[in-house]
Amino acid sequence: MQQASLNFGAGAEGTPMAQPSSLRMEETLEFSLIQTKKRIIAQAEKLPAWSNDSRAIPNEIVRSEVFGMAVKGVKREWMVNHEVRCWKGNRILFTGETLDQRDLDVWLAVLHFFRDKDLYHPLYLTAGDILDVLGKSKGKNNYERLKESMRRLKKVTIEIISDFRHFAGGFITSFDYDFSRKKYKVMIDPGMAKLFALEFTRIEWPVRRTIKGDLARWLHCYINSHDATVKEPSKIHLGKIKELARISPERPLNKVRFDVHSAMESLKNMGIVCWYEIDSNLLKFARSN
């Protein structure tokens, strides 16, 4: 890639003019990069296209506790403007019931219907259509769980703030039954396209469906959001995993270490990671592909 050369000229007496400091140059480049990102985001009107066996999720959501683990016996909590734990550089405010990995699957299915579509127009879907995409049977329990999850997602409002992006909206803006069509009118926030404008994570749906356990499923998404190699592995502290995966605060770190080791071992056996180690409560990993 060619870069424009910078010519700062000479002073009045032929002496070179003072060069800007390296710090000033870095600040200028950083400002230019942020402006470019803002421009790309502003122009985004559709979700990107992805294959039928793939699903996609914004990195800000993947690397946060928005869709954590379901804790058996613990009731969902209703939160108002709750500051969600997430990666540095972002700030996320969440209003709604706590969401888990099952809710994430439903949201991914809805996004899948809207890929490369006009987000200002609704889609009319049966509950069976969504269950088909989820790979679920059309039994009564699955219908009820789907409707409960869709209602939770509809009630959520989320605000994501970074240096170059500000999104305030919901995951699903309409889930109303149209009696004339005998289908649900489903809409998502058109602003959602802006969360996919720069970076997002693709996951292989057939693989995710075979993963057992919420922690392993959370780690699968998190791992796929990184370009981690054996030469340059990604690192995350077990305490951070405990926060972002929403593991019970009462669970001691030595047991979290055991949980993460078990989950990573299963992901390694499935070929999702080719290498990992846990050293001094720091997880390091490399993706298989």
C-alpha positions in Angstrom: 0.0 0.0 0.0 1.4 3.3 -1.0 1.4 6.2 1.5 1.6 9.9 0.6 5.1 11.3 1.3 5.2 14.2 3.8 7.3 17.2 2.8 7.6 19.8 5.6 9.7 22.2 3.4 12.5 24.5 4.7 12.7 27.6 6.8 13.2 31.1 5.5 17.0 30.7 5.5 17.1 27.3 3.9 17.3 25.4 7.3 14.9 22.5 7.7 11.7 23.3 9.5 11.2 21.6 12.9 9.7 18.1 12.4 6.6 17.3 14.4 7.2 15.0 17.4 6.5 11.3 17.0 3.8 11.7 19.7 2.1 14.4 17.6 2.3 12.2 14.5 0.8 9.2 16.4 -2.0 11.5 17.7 -2.7 12.7 14.1 -2.8 9.1 12.7 -5.0 8.0 15.6 -7.5 10.8 15.0 -7.5 10.1 11.2 -8.2 6.4 11.9 -11.1 7.2 14.3 -12.6 9.6 11.7 -12.3 6.9 9.0 -14.0 4.4 11.3 -16.8 6.9 12.0 -17.3 7.4 8.3 -17.6 3.6 7.6 -20.0 3.2 10.5 -22.2 6.1 9.3 -22.6 4.5 5.9 -23.6 1.0 7.2 -27.2 0.2 6.3 -27.3 -3.6 6.1 -26.0 -6.5 8.0 -23.2 -8.3 6.0 -23.9 -11.5 4.2 -22.7 -14.7 5.6 -23.1 -18.4 4.8 -26.0 -20.5 5.8 -23.8 -22.5 8.3 -22.4 -19.3 9.9 -23.7 -16.9 12.5 -22.4 -13.4 13.2 -22.2 -11.3 16.4 -20.6 -7.9 17.1 -17.3 -8.0 18.9 -18.4 -5.6 21.6 -21.1 -8.1 22.5 -18.9 -11.2 22.3 -16.3 -9.6 24.6 -18.8 -8.7 27.4 -21.1 -10.3 29.9 -24.3 -9.4 28.0 -24.9 -13.1 27.1 -23.4 -14.9 30.1 -23.9 -18.3 31.7 -27.2 -19.5 33.0 -26.8 -20.2 36.7 -29.0 -23.1 37.8 -31.4 -22.0 40.6 -30.6 -18.3 40.2 -33.5 -16.1 39.0 -32.9 -13.7 36.2 -32.3 -10.2 37.4 -33.9 -7.1 36.0 -31.4 -4.3 35.5 -31.7 -0.7 34.7 -28.8 1.1 33.1 -26.5 -1.5 34.4 -22.9 -1.0 33.4 -21.9 -4.3 31.8 -18.4 -5.6 32.3 -16.7 -5.6 28.9 -13.4 -5.0 27.2 -11.5 -1.8 27.9 -12.2 0.9 25.3 -16.0 0.2 25.4 -18.8 1.1 27.7 -22.1 -0.8 27.7 -25.2 0.2 29.5 -27.9 -2.5 29.7 -31.6 -2.4 30.7 -33.6 -5.6 30.8 -33.5 -9.1 32.2 -30.2 -10.9 32.3 -29.6 -12.9 29.1 -27.8 -16.3 28.7 -26.4 -18.5 25.9 -29.8 -19.8 25.0 -31.0 -16.2 24.4 -27.8 -15.6 22.3 -28.7 -18.5 20.1 -32.2 -17.0 19.5 -30.8 -13.6 18.7 -28.2 -15.1 16.3 -31.1 -16.9 14.5 -33.1 -13.6 14.2 -30.0 -11.8 12.8 -29.5 -14.7 10.4 -32.9 -14.0 8.8 -32.0 -10.3 8.4 -28.5 -10.7 6.9 -28.2 -8.6 3.7 -31.8 -7.4 4.1 -33.4 -4.0 4.3 -33.5 -3.4 8.1 -36.3 -0.8 7.8 -38.8 -3.5 6.7 -40.2 -6.3 8.9 -39.9 -10.0 8.2 -42.9 -12.2 8.8 -41.9 -15.5 10.4 -43.6 -18.4 12.2 -42.1 -19.6 15.4 -41.4 -22.8 13.5 -39.3 -20.9 11.0 -37.0 -19.7 13.9 -36.9 -23.2 15.5 -35.8 -24.6 12.1 -32.9 -22.2 12.0 -32.1 -23.1 15.6 -32.2 -26.8 14.7 -34.8 -27.4 17.4 -37.8 -29.7 17.2 -41.3 -28.2 17.1 -42.4 -29.4 20.5 -44.5 -27.4 23.0 -41.5 -26.8 25.3 -39.3 -25.4 22.5 -42.1 -23.1 21.4 -42.6 -21.7 24.9 -38.8 -21.3 25.5 -38.5 -19.5 22.1 -41.3 -17.1 22.9 -39.9 -16.4 26.4 -36.5 -15.6 24.9 -37.9 -13.4 22.1 -39.9 -11.4 24.8 -36.7 -11.0 26.9 -34.8 -9.8 23.8 -37.5 -7.4 22.9 -37.5 -5.7 26.3 -33.8 -5.1 26.2 -32.3 -1.7 25.5 -28.5 -1.4 25.2 -26.1 1.5 24.8 -22.6 0.9 23.4 -20.1 3.7 23.6 -16.6 3.8 22.2 -14.2 6.4 20.7 -15.8 6.0 17.3 -19.3 4.5 17.8 -22.4 5.2 19.8 -25.3 2.8 19.5 -28.5 3.0 21.6 -31.3 0.7 20.8 -32.6 -2.8 21.2 -31.9 -6.4 20.0 -35.4 -7.0 18.7 -37.8 -4.1 18.2 -40.9 -6.0 17.1 -42.2 -9.5 17.9 -46.0 -9.1 17.4 -48.4 -11.7 16.1 -50.1 -10.8 12.8 -53.4 -12.7 12.9 -54.1 -12.0 9.2 -50.8 -13.6 8.2 -50.7 -16.1 11.1 -47.0 -15.1 11.5 -44.9 -12.9 13.8 -43.9 -9.5 12.6 -40.2 -9.3 13.5 -38.0 -6.3 13.3 -34.5 -5.4 14.6 -33.1 -2.0 15.2 -31.7 -0.6 11.8 -28.8 0.9 13.8 -27.6 -2.7 14.4 -25.9 -2.5 11.0 -23.4 -0.1 12.5 -22.3 -2.7 15.1 -21.3 -4.9 12.2 -19.6 -2.2 10.1 -16.0 -2.7 11.2 -15.4 -5.9 13.1 -17.6 -8.8 14.0 -17.2 -12.5 14.8 -18.3 -15.3 12.6 -19.0 -18.7 14.3 -19.8 -22.0 12.7 -23.3 -22.9 13.7 -23.0 -26.7 13.3 -20.0 -26.6 15.6 -21.7 -24.4 18.2 -24.7 -26.7 18.3 -22.5 -29.6 19.4 -20.7 -27.7 22.2 -21.9 -28.8 25.7 -22.1 -26.3 28.6 -22.5 -22.5 28.7 -18.9 -21.8 29.7 -17.6 -23.7 26.7 -20.1 -22.0 24.4 -19.1 -18.6 25.8 -15.4 -19.4 25.3 -16.1 -20.6 21.8 -17.5 -17.2 20.8 -14.7 -15.3 22.6 -12.0 -17.4 21.0 -13.4 -16.8 17.6 -13.2 -13.1 18.1 -9.4 -13.2 18.2 -6.7 -14.0 15.6 -4.8 -16.2 18.0 -1.8 -18.2 16.8 0.8 -20.4 18.5 3.4 -17.6 17.8 1.1 -14.9 19.0 -1.5 -16.5 21.4 -4.3 -14.5 23.0 -4.4 -14.1 26.8 -7.1 -13.5 29.3 -7.0 -13.8 33.1 -9.3 -16.3 34.7 -10.8 -13.4 36.8 -11.8 -11.7 33.6 -13.4 -14.8 32.3 -15.3 -15.1 35.6 -16.7 -11.6 35.1 -17.4 -11.7 31.3 -18.9 -15.2 31.3 -20.9 -14.2 34.4 -19.7 -17.2 36.5 -21.2 -17.1 40.0 -19.2 -14.5 42.2 -19.1 -17.1 45.0 -17.2 -19.6 42.9 -13.5 -19.5 44.0 -10.9 -19.0 41.3 -9.3 -22.4 41.8 -12.7 -23.9 40.8 -13.0 -21.5 37.9 -9.6 -22.7 36.8 -10.9 -26.3 36.8 -14.1 -25.2 34.9 -12.1 -23.3 32.2 -9.6 -26.2 31.9 -12.5 -28.7 31.3 -14.2 -26.3 28.8 -10.9 -25.7 26.9 -10.1 -29.4 26.8 -13.5 -30.1 25.1 -12.9 -27.2 22.6 -9.4 -28.6 21.9 -10.9 -32.1 21.3 -13.3 -30.5 18.8 -10.5 -28.8 16.9 -11.6 -25.3 17.9 -8.2 -24.5 19.6 -5.0 -26.3 18.7 -3.2 -25.3 21.9 -3.9 -23.7 25.3 -2.4 -23.5 28.7 -3.4 -22.0 32.1 -0.4 -20.5 33.9 -0.7 -18.3 37.0 -4.4 -17.9 36.4 -3.8 -16.7 32.9 -5.4 -18.5 30.0 -3.4 -18.5 26.7 -4.8 -20.0 23.5 -4.3 -20.4 19.8 -7.1 -21.1 17.3 -6.9 -24.1 15.0 -7.6 -22.1 11.9 
